[in-house]
Structure formats: C-alpha cells, structure tokens
Amino acid sequence: MIDTLNLTVPGQGLHSFTAKVQDVVRRSGVSEGLCTLFVKHTSASLLIQENYDPSAQRDLEQWLNRLVPERDPLYTHTLEGDDDMPAHIKAALTATTLSIPVLDGELTLGTWQGIYLWEHRRARATRSVVVHVA
C-alpha cells in the first residue's frame, strides 16, 4: 500500500505525525513488513525522536540552528530568503527517508519514540510524505 500524507505545519521545528502513519499501517492490513517514509521536499526532513519531553525537540532545533546559521556569507543560494540555503543544508545533514518494521500490524516504535517532520523553513508549509507499507 502506498499513501501520501499532506502535513501542514506552522513553521520551523519538529512536528509529530506518528498517529497518521500508524493509521496508514493499520489500513494497509500488513501484519509483518516494513513501513517506509519519504518526504518530497528539499528543505524538510524526517526524524524518529523522543516524544515525551518537548524540551528534547527544542534542544535539537536550537542545536541545528547553531550548527547551520542563517546569513552565512558563503551562501550564494538565497533566492527565497535567509532561511533558504540553511534549510537545504539541514535537510542534507538529516534524513529524507525512514524505515520502520511492522509487527502484528503495528509500527515497532519504542515507548518514547515518535515520528516527526522536521521543518527547516520558518514559514507555514504543507509537506508531502509518501508512506509505503509492504
């Protein structure tokens, strides 16, 4: 089964969509297999991360923003603003695909793991994530 999730996010940060992926897995009817996710954008990424304490997500965001600052004088690709090139670099440093085993018709995530779209642009955006369950 292949489905596309269109996720609207308010801007930069980690945005959980675990429940939406779990729903696709359940609808697929696959008992044992693999769920593969792919984000169809060059300025967002995917992440499995702690879902209990939001400070972990804030710390990740702050750390990545410090690692890849805006307005670096080396950037030449600034067509869409100060966050344009940093967003591409952040996506290159992180993951655009994830693979999660499916067992007994459920994602085999750990107790404190959640699936996140990591939006690297500051503006509100709608991002498409392809979900393949087989």
Secondary structure, 3 states (H helix, E strand, C coil): CEEEEEEEECCCEEEECHHHHHHHHHHHCCCCEEEEEEECCCCEEEEEEECCCHHHHHHHHHHHHHHCCCCCCCCCCCCCCCCHHHHHHHHHHCECEEEEEEECCEECCCCCEEEEEEECCCCCEEEEEEEEEC
